[in-house]
Amino acid sequence: MFNSRLLSLIRKEFIQIRRDPRTLALTILLPIVQLVLLGYAATNDVRNVPMAVFDQDKSAASRDLLDAYRTADYFKLTYDVQSEEELHRLIESNDVRVGLIIPPTYGRAITAGETAQVAFIIDGSDPTVANTALAAATFIGQSKATELTIERLAARGMGNVLGTAVEVRTQVWYNPDLVSSYYMIPALIGMILQFLASLLTATAIVREREYGTIEQIIVTPIQAWELVLGKVIPYVLIAFFNMLEILIAGVILFKIPINGSIGLLLALSALFIVTTLGMGIFISTMANTQQEAMLMVMFTLLPSVFLSGFLFPLEAMPVVLQWVSYAIPLRYYLIVVRGIILKGSGLAALGPEVFALSVFALIMLSAAAARFRKRLD
């Protein structure tokens, strides 16, 4: 299979890559830049939400309530306001996202054993922050209410009635601390592999056509499949280098635990890489310039990002889009990479995804080779 013509073409491709320092720098540095930016920015962990407090009571009970909110990692008590108008102004100007209003009768109600009410204002313009703040505020309030109830019953000598009828003991597997970067970083491997592999392959072949060197290759005795392999193999090696680069950086920067087999991850990643490279070759047969090739790659990348489960859960999408997602190779690769890295899944658990990636790899590479041969003719 690896005859002298194919090896010469592979060697020629590596020489061209080495002579293009900008592309080489893009290949090496872009994955790290994307990893750092998306790894730190693309997170659903909401912490230290700025909070304004309008405490009209100024009692020991109100200070105890504020300590409960201050102790939680969700809120940061930033402003101590003196009126509801000031609180409204801070929320409207985005200086704070939540506000707590404690009425002047709060301390007396707590001391008298009555129900004390407070108002918790949430800026709903950002649903992600608002949902987290709502859940955290409700939980803190319920915890404080339970604590006060226990104290009141104990003071009345009724501590023996505090047992609960049902006790739910929760367990979180694979990501006990619910760190969103553990979920995002493995997905970045798939996104970066698709972007770089398809982009580099598409632009490399189009560049040959722009420079007129593709005609020199055609007149040689090389066959179409040898030309396709000669163009693909160097970028397969580069893609594997990028993948290992992202894995190492993810472990060092984000402490990502790798619970599965690295060998299995590399083997199954090869299927996805072949698919993306086939996509790049197919795009190169339709594009006449490198700019066209880059735009087409971006056009294929956007559906993959939004319909693969990279950013948004597939279960929350309309049924029509869920069916469309089955035609996105990245959907299956994300299940593979997250399953191996986070869950330590084996080949048996990933059977459907492996089969789907194999089918996509066969279809894309065959279609690319057939169209490329037709373009050469």
Summary of the structure (lengths in Angstrom):
residues: 377
radius of gyration: 28.8
end to end distance: 23.0
largest distance: 98.0
contacts: 1139
relative contact order: 0.11
helix: 68%
strand: 6%
